[in-house]
Amino acid sequence: MGDESATAKPTAASESPPTMTTAAASWTGPAEQAAKEIAEATNIVIFSGAGMSAESGIPTFRGSGGLWDNFSPSIYGTVPGLALTAIFRPGRFGDFLHAVVNTFATAVPNPGHRAIAELETLKPSTSIVTQNVDGLHQAAGSRVVWEVHGSLLRLRCETCGHIQNCTPAEMRTITDAFVEAGWILPRLFSKKGFPPCSICHSLQRPDVVLFGEGLPAEQWDGAEKACRHANVIIIIGTSATVYPANQLPATAKRCGATVIEVNPYPAFPYADIVLEASASVVLPYLINAVRQRMHATTPTPLSSTPSSSSTSTSTSTSTSTSTSTSTSTSTSTSTSTSTSTAETSTAPSSSTESTVPLGDNKHESSHRHKHHHKHHTTDTNSDAMEAEKQSLTKSKSSSSSDST
């Protein structure tokens, strides 16, 4: 099949996962650097291989103790090989199907899968390109998943290409019916076991890519487009040995993406940041660091209550304006000492104005002072005119008396 392993070395599933105490010194530094790159990125791609699912109990295909150790990939990974095995060794064919389907049917997402799904909530533009056929990314909650090697949870019609989705339990039941006692070939042509296509009633098969077969066009196009637009690509648990899927990270690199590799046994020499540990250990730590960085850069809403420094500034500004008003009033009323005294006493006190916050009310406070100043000037001119009128009246009266 088209799935691949972390490497030919012992997998994370056959070792005890690295703990924070044993691994922290080696990868927490690079993890913080990776978190910075991810937090600042707009388009992120997760590129996962069989090592991603090893900690969910699914043996890698190529790793030590993997599926290809017991079943030759040249026979069980190709259409002609499987057909010949089904005809001449139906029992062995049944063993192979059970080894694949039963393991996948009981697997559940591990902390690495769940951390990736959480990353999608932080960065909605995140997409996943996987070589795995187990559906665990979707089971963990991931939404945009490009399965370039197909899926065991789908049946595909060999004639019209119609796709039928299955649950793990349904696929297990179908497989059991297909390999029960009796020769495989008659059951294959009688369309028993795998249900016929609901559209054209032709033969269906698991929608997985075997060696020598073409990749599903829609899935490949989506994966390639995602890699071309990625700012960051995170490679997880793959040995980069299966073509052409192993070319996708290089495509992202050529288009300017930062390459981050998470693998106990790194396989990508052009990776910019390498975290040498298993996905279920590194990814929860990494995504938590991304979350903290993103929250730290979120602007804090301004408080509606003015701070003490703001109040102090307002008091100072108001006092200064009040003093200016009082001085201007005194100058304009130089013709009448009593009027000047009255004007000074009616000026607004600084203690009253200091309760007005600075900020939005600053313009309003300035407008108030201009209005008071204008109002006081008008009153002063009126008093002066009245005094002059009285003086003219007395002068006129005196003149009349003299003429008499």
Backbone torsions as a table, in degrees:
resi	resn	phi	psi	omega
1	MET	NA	170.1	-174.2
2	GLY	-81.7	-5.1	179.7
3	ASP	-71.0	160.1	-179.4
4	GLU	-141.3	168.3	-173.3
5	SER	-104.3	176.4	177.2
6	ALA	-67.1	-52.1	172.0
7	THR	-165.0	-177.0	175.9
8	ALA	-81.4	-5.7	178.6
9	LYS	-78.6	171.6	177.8
10	PRO	-54.6	137.7	-177.3
11	THR	-87.4	168.9	178.8
12	ALA	-62.6	-27.0	-178.5
13	ALA	-70.3	-27.4	-177.6
14	SER	-92.3	-0.8	178.1
15	GLU	-118.7	161.6	172.4
16	SER	-76.0	132.1	-176.9
17	PRO	-58.3	141.8	178.3
18	PRO	-60.4	137.3	178.7
19	THR	-94.2	168.0	180.0
20	MET	-60.6	-34.6	-176.1
21	THR	-73.0	-34.6	-177.0
22	THR	-88.0	-27.8	-173.3
23	ALA	-107.1	-18.5	-171.5
24	ALA	-57.0	-40.2	-176.2
25	ALA	-63.4	-27.5	-175.1
26	SER	-91.4	-30.3	-173.6
27	TRP	-124.3	-8.8	-179.2
28	THR	-67.5	-34.2	176.6
29	GLY	-62.7	-55.2	175.0
30	PRO	-59.2	-31.3	179.6
31	ALA	-65.2	-38.7	177.2
32	GLU	-65.8	-38.7	176.0
33	GLN	-64.9	-41.3	177.9
34	ALA	-63.9	-40.1	179.8
35	ALA	-61.1	-38.6	178.1
36	LYS	-62.6	-45.5	180.0
37	GLU	-62.9	-42.4	-178.1
38	ILE	-68.4	-42.6	-178.7
39	ALA	-62.5	-31.5	-177.6
40	GLU	-89.9	-10.1	-175.9
41	ALA	-79.6	153.1	175.3
42	THR	-104.2	-33.0	178.5
43	ASN	-124.5	120.5	-176.1
44	ILE	-122.4	138.2	176.6
45	VAL	-121.7	132.3	170.9
46	ILE	-100.0	123.7	178.9
47	PHE	-114.4	106.6	-171.3
48	SER	-115.2	148.6	175.8
49	GLY	-124.9	-167.5	-172.5
50	ALA	-62.7	-27.2	177.5
51	GLY	-61.7	-25.3	177.7
52	MET	-62.8	-36.3	-175.8
53	SER	-99.2	-2.8	-178.0
54	ALA	-59.8	-35.9	-178.9
55	GLU	-80.6	1.2	171.3
56	SER	-97.6	4.9	177.7
57	GLY	94.7	7.2	178.7
58	ILE	-97.3	113.5	-179.4
59	PRO	-62.0	142.9	175.2
60	THR	-69.1	156.0	-178.6
61	PHE	-74.0	-41.5	-172.3
62	ARG	-101.5	-17.3	-176.9
63	GLY	-69.9	169.6	178.3
64	SER	-60.2	126.8	-176.8
65	GLY	80.4	6.5	-179.7
66	GLY	-76.6	179.5	-175.0
67	LEU	-60.1	-39.3	-176.7
68	TRP	-74.1	-7.8	172.1
69	ASP	-71.9	-30.6	-177.4
70	ASN	-103.6	-22.3	-178.8
71	PHE	-132.6	118.3	-176.8
72	SER	-61.5	128.0	-179.7
73	PRO	-65.3	-27.0	179.4
74	SER	-68.9	-20.8	178.5
75	ILE	-102.8	-53.0	-173.3
76	TYR	-87.9	-4.9	178.5
77	GLY	-106.0	9.5	-179.6
78	THR	-129.5	156.6	179.1
79	VAL	-65.7	-48.2	179.2
80	PRO	-61.6	-40.6	-179.3
81	GLY	-63.9	-42.7	178.9
82	LEU	-66.9	-37.8	179.9
83	ALA	-64.7	-44.8	179.5
84	LEU	-65.2	-39.6	178.4
85	THR	-64.4	-40.5	178.9
86	ALA	-62.6	-33.0	-178.4
87	ILE	-79.9	-48.3	-170.3
88	PHE	-99.7	-20.7	179.3
89	ARG	-137.0	65.4	-175.5
90	PRO	-60.0	-33.9	178.6
91	GLY	-64.2	-42.7	178.6
92	ARG	-66.9	-37.0	176.3
93	PHE	-60.9	-42.6	178.1
94	GLY	-64.5	-37.2	177.5
95	ASP	-61.9	-40.1	-179.4
96	PHE	-65.6	-46.8	179.6
97	LEU	-61.1	-42.0	178.5
98	HIS	-65.3	-39.8	-179.4
99	ALA	-61.9	-35.9	-179.3
100	VAL	-78.8	-56.9	-169.9
101	VAL	-70.1	-43.6	-176.5
102	ASN	-63.3	-38.4	178.1
103	THR	-65.7	-44.5	-178.6
104	PHE	-68.4	-35.3	-174.8
105	ALA	-67.7	-24.4	-177.0
106	THR	-102.2	-3.9	-176.7
107	ALA	-76.7	148.4	176.8
108	VAL	-129.2	155.8	-179.8
109	PRO	-59.4	143.8	176.3
110	ASN	-99.4	176.0	-178.3
111	PRO	-56.1	-28.5	177.3
112	GLY	-65.7	-43.9	177.0
113	HIS	-60.6	-43.6	-177.3
114	ARG	-68.6	-34.6	177.6
115	ALA	-65.2	-38.6	178.0
116	ILE	-65.1	-41.6	177.4
117	ALA	-61.9	-35.7	177.9
118	GLU	-68.9	-35.8	177.4
119	LEU	-59.6	-35.2	179.2
120	GLU	-63.9	-29.4	176.5
121	THR	-74.1	-31.6	177.5
122	LEU	-79.2	-37.8	-178.5
123	LYS	-127.9	87.1	-175.1
124	PRO	-59.4	-18.9	179.9
125	SER	-82.9	4.5	178.8
126	THR	-69.5	136.2	174.4
127	SER	-131.4	158.1	-175.7
128	ILE	-118.6	130.5	171.9
129	VAL	-114.6	115.5	-175.7
130	THR	-124.6	144.2	173.2
131	GLN	-93.2	-4.5	-178.3
132	ASN	-80.0	154.5	-177.7
133	VAL	-118.4	19.3	-170.6
134	ASP	-96.3	-13.2	179.1
135	GLY	72.6	14.6	-176.2
136	LEU	-73.2	-27.9	176.1
137	HIS	-62.7	-45.4	178.6
138	GLN	-66.2	-38.1	179.2
139	ALA	-63.4	-29.0	178.8
140	ALA	-80.1	-12.9	178.6
141	GLY	116.0	0.9	178.4
142	SER	-69.2	145.9	-173.6
143	ARG	-108.4	-45.0	-178.2
144	VAL	-100.5	100.0	-176.1
145	VAL	-129.7	118.4	176.4
146	TRP	-99.3	112.8	-176.2
147	GLU	-99.6	89.6	-171.9
148	VAL	-71.6	-16.6	176.9
149	HIS	-110.7	16.2	176.2
150	GLY	85.4	-165.0	-177.8
151	SER	-150.1	140.0	174.8
152	LEU	-74.8	-10.0	-178.7
153	LEU	-97.1	22.8	175.2
154	ARG	-138.9	147.9	169.8
155	LEU	-110.5	139.7	-178.6
156	ARG	-121.4	132.9	178.2
157	CYS	-73.3	130.5	-179.2
158	GLU	-73.3	-15.7	-176.7
159	THR	-99.3	-56.2	-175.2
160	CYS	-103.3	-8.2	177.4
161	GLY	81.4	6.0	-179.9
162	HIS	-61.3	141.3	-178.4
163	ILE	-107.7	133.3	175.4
164	GLN	-120.4	121.9	179.5
165	ASN	-79.2	147.4	179.6
166	CYS	-134.7	153.5	170.2
167	THR	-86.8	162.0	176.4
168	PRO	-56.0	-39.4	180.0
169	ALA	-66.1	-40.1	178.8
170	GLU	-65.1	-41.8	179.1
171	MET	-65.0	-35.5	178.3
172	ARG	-65.9	-42.8	178.6
173	THR	-63.6	-42.7	179.1
174	ILE	-61.9	-43.6	-179.6
175	THR	-64.7	-43.6	178.7
176	ASP	-58.9	-42.2	179.7
177	ALA	-66.8	-32.9	-176.8
178	PHE	-72.5	-33.5	-174.1
179	VAL	-106.0	9.7	179.8
180	GLU	-66.5	170.9	-171.9
181	ALA	-44.0	135.9	180.0
182	GLY	122.5	163.1	180.0
183	TRP	-69.6	142.6	-176.9
184	ILE	-72.2	-41.1	-172.5
185	LEU	-59.5	-47.5	177.2
186	PRO	-59.3	-37.7	-179.6
187	ARG	-68.3	-34.0	-179.4
188	LEU	-64.3	-47.1	-176.4
189	PHE	-79.7	-20.4	175.7
190	SER	-85.6	-0.6	177.1
191	LYS	63.4	27.2	175.1
192	LYS	-89.1	155.6	-178.1
193	GLY	90.6	-86.7	175.6
194	PHE	-75.0	125.0	-177.5
195	PRO	-66.3	148.2	178.6
196	PRO	-69.4	161.4	179.2
197	CYS	-61.6	135.6	-179.5
198	SER	-75.2	-11.7	-179.5
199	ILE	-95.5	-55.3	-175.1
200	CYS	-115.8	-0.8	177.0
201	HIS	64.9	22.3	177.7
202	SER	-88.4	178.6	-177.7
203	LEU	-68.6	139.4	174.2
204	GLN	-113.9	159.6	178.1
205	ARG	-144.9	162.5	175.1
206	PRO	-58.4	138.6	-175.1
207	ASP	-84.7	62.2	177.0
208	VAL	-119.6	153.2	-178.2
209	VAL	-94.4	121.7	175.7
210	LEU	-94.8	164.4	180.0
211	PHE	-59.9	135.3	179.9
212	GLY	93.0	-11.3	179.2
213	GLU	-92.6	156.0	176.8
214	GLY	-77.1	154.5	178.0
215	LEU	-79.8	149.9	177.0
216	PRO	-61.3	123.0	-171.0
217	ALA	-59.5	-45.5	-177.1
218	GLU	-63.3	-43.3	-179.6
219	GLN	-66.3	-41.7	-179.4
220	TRP	-66.6	-44.0	-179.9
221	ASP	-61.5	-42.4	178.4
222	GLY	-63.6	-40.6	179.8
223	ALA	-66.3	-43.3	-178.4
224	GLU	-66.5	-41.0	178.6
225	LYS	-63.2	-42.3	178.9
226	ALA	-61.0	-41.5	-178.7
227	CYS	-69.2	-34.6	-180.0
228	ARG	-68.5	-27.9	-177.3
229	HIS	-101.1	4.9	-174.8
230	ALA	-76.3	139.9	167.9
231	ASN	-86.9	-33.1	179.7
232	VAL	-137.6	136.8	171.7
233	ILE	-123.7	129.7	-179.1
234	ILE	-109.6	113.5	-178.2
235	ILE	-94.2	127.2	-173.7
236	ILE	-130.9	119.2	168.2
237	GLY	61.3	48.3	177.8
238	THR	-139.6	146.8	-178.7
239	SER	-93.6	-4.0	176.7
240	ALA	59.7	44.3	-178.5
241	THR	-110.3	-13.8	-175.4
242	VAL	-99.9	120.8	179.1
243	TYR	-92.3	144.3	4.2
244	PRO	-95.4	1.6	-176.7
245	ALA	-58.6	-32.2	-177.5
246	ASN	-69.7	-6.3	178.4
247	GLN	-87.7	-13.7	-175.9
248	LEU	-64.8	-44.4	176.3
249	PRO	-60.5	-35.6	177.8
250	ALA	-65.6	-36.0	176.2
251	THR	-61.1	-45.8	178.2
252	ALA	-61.6	-41.2	179.6
253	LYS	-62.0	-45.2	179.7
254	ARG	-63.3	-28.5	-179.3
255	CYS	-88.2	6.9	172.4
256	GLY	102.3	6.2	-177.8
257	ALA	-76.0	146.6	169.5
258	THR	-78.1	129.5	-176.3
259	VAL	-102.3	120.5	178.1
260	ILE	-115.4	126.1	179.7
261	GLU	-112.7	130.3	175.2
262	VAL	-115.5	108.6	-174.3
263	ASN	-167.6	131.1	175.3
264	PRO	-61.0	-25.5	-179.7
265	TYR	-130.3	86.5	-173.9
266	PRO	-54.9	143.3	-176.6
267	ALA	-128.2	-2.4	-176.3
268	PHE	-114.2	101.3	-177.0
269	PRO	-65.3	-19.5	-178.4
270	TYR	-94.4	9.2	178.0
271	ALA	-64.3	137.9	179.1
272	ASP	-80.6	-35.9	179.9
273	ILE	-133.3	130.7	-178.3
274	VAL	-121.6	127.6	176.7
275	LEU	-114.7	103.2	-173.8
276	GLU	-85.9	78.0	177.9
277	ALA	-164.0	170.9	-177.9
278	SER	-75.9	155.6	-176.0
279	ALA	-62.4	-39.3	-176.0
280	SER	-68.5	-18.9	177.4
281	VAL	-92.9	-47.4	-173.9
282	VAL	-73.9	-46.2	-169.6
283	LEU	-62.7	-43.7	176.6
284	PRO	-58.6	-41.8	177.5
285	TYR	-62.9	-45.5	-176.7
286	LEU	-63.2	-46.7	-177.4
287	ILE	-68.8	-33.4	175.8
288	ASN	-64.6	-39.3	177.8
289	ALA	-66.0	-36.7	176.8
290	VAL	-63.8	-45.2	-179.9
291	ARG	-59.4	-44.5	-179.4
292	GLN	-63.2	-40.6	179.2
293	ARG	-66.2	-40.5	-179.5
294	MET	-68.1	-39.5	179.1
295	HIS	-70.6	-31.4	-179.8
296	ALA	-68.4	-26.4	-179.2
297	THR	-94.6	1.2	178.2
298	THR	-75.8	125.7	-178.6
299	PRO	-59.7	138.0	178.2
300	THR	-87.4	128.7	-179.5
301	PRO	-59.1	141.7	179.4
302	LEU	-70.3	140.6	179.3
303	SER	-74.1	143.8	179.0
304	SER	-78.1	-16.5	179.7
305	THR	-92.3	123.9	-177.6
306	PRO	-65.5	143.0	178.6
307	SER	-75.7	169.6	-178.7
308	SER	-64.0	-35.2	179.4
309	SER	-67.7	-35.7	179.1
310	SER	-66.7	-41.9	179.4
311	THR	-63.6	-40.7	179.9
312	SER	-63.6	-42.0	179.2
313	THR	-63.4	-40.6	179.7
314	SER	-63.1	-40.9	-179.5
315	THR	-62.7	-44.6	-178.9
316	SER	-63.1	-43.8	-179.6
317	THR	-64.4	-42.8	-177.8
318	SER	-66.3	-40.7	-179.2
319	THR	-64.1	-42.1	-179.8
320	SER	-63.5	-42.1	-179.6
321	THR	-66.7	-40.1	179.8
322	SER	-62.7	-41.2	179.4
323	THR	-63.7	-40.8	179.1
324	SER	-62.4	-40.8	-179.8
325	THR	-63.5	-44.3	-177.8
326	SER	-63.9	-40.7	-179.5
327	THR	-65.0	-43.0	179.7
328	SER	-63.4	-39.0	179.7
329	THR	-64.2	-41.9	-178.5
330	SER	-63.5	-38.6	-179.0
331	THR	-66.4	-43.0	-175.8
332	SER	-73.6	-15.3	-178.7
333	THR	-110.9	32.1	-178.1
334	SER	-64.8	-18.8	-180.0
335	THR	-77.0	-12.4	-178.7
336	SER	-143.9	111.3	-179.0
337	THR	-64.1	-40.5	-178.4
338	SER	-65.6	-38.7	179.5
339	THR	-65.6	-42.8	179.2
340	SER	-59.1	-41.4	179.3
341	THR	-63.4	-41.2	179.9
342	ALA	-64.6	-41.8	-178.9
343	GLU	-63.9	-40.5	-179.8
344	THR	-63.6	-38.5	-177.4
345	SER	-71.3	-24.3	-178.3
346	THR	-91.3	-2.1	178.7
347	ALA	-66.5	141.9	-179.1
348	PRO	-65.1	138.1	-177.4
349	SER	-78.5	153.3	179.9
350	SER	-66.6	-28.5	-179.0
351	SER	-66.8	-32.9	178.3
352	THR	-72.3	-44.8	-177.1
353	GLU	-70.0	-26.6	-176.4
354	SER	-66.4	-14.2	178.7
355	THR	-81.4	-9.1	178.7
356	VAL	-85.1	121.1	179.8
357	PRO	-62.1	155.6	178.5
358	LEU	-70.6	-127.2	168.7
359	GLY	51.7	-122.9	-172.3
360	ASP	-65.4	-26.1	-175.5
361	ASN	-94.1	4.1	-178.3
362	LYS	-64.0	-45.3	179.5
363	HIS	-65.0	-39.4	179.6
364	GLU	-63.1	-41.0	179.1
365	SER	-63.4	-42.8	178.7
366	SER	-63.6	-39.9	178.8
367	HIS	-63.0	-39.2	179.1
368	ARG	-59.9	-45.2	-177.6
369	HIS	-65.2	-38.8	177.2
370	LYS	-63.3	-38.8	179.6
371	HIS	-65.3	-42.8	178.6
372	HIS	-62.4	-43.3	-178.5
373	HIS	-61.5	-43.3	179.6
374	LYS	-65.2	-41.7	-179.5
375	HIS	-63.7	-43.6	-179.5
376	HIS	-65.3	-40.0	179.7
377	THR	-62.1	-40.6	178.3
378	THR	-63.2	-43.0	179.4
379	ASP	-64.3	-40.3	-178.3
380	THR	-65.2	-43.3	178.4
381	ASN	-63.2	-35.8	179.3
382	SER	-64.8	-42.2	179.2
383	ASP	-64.3	-41.2	-178.5
384	ALA	-64.8	-40.9	179.0
385	MET	-64.9	-37.5	178.8
386	GLU	-64.5	-41.3	179.8
387	ALA	-64.7	-40.4	179.3
388	GLU	-66.3	-36.1	179.1
389	LYS	-63.7	-43.1	178.7
390	GLN	-63.6	-39.4	-179.6
391	SER	-63.5	-40.2	178.9
392	LEU	-66.2	-37.5	-179.6
393	THR	-63.7	-45.0	179.2
394	LYS	-63.0	-40.9	-178.7
395	SER	-64.1	-40.2	179.6
396	LYS	-65.3	-41.0	179.6
397	SER	-64.0	-41.0	179.4
398	SER	-65.1	-39.0	179.3
399	SER	-64.2	-39.6	178.8
400	SER	-64.8	-37.8	-179.0
401	SER	-65.5	-41.1	179.5
402	ASP	-64.1	-41.7	-178.9
403	SER	-66.5	-31.6	177.7
404	THR	-67.4	NA	NA
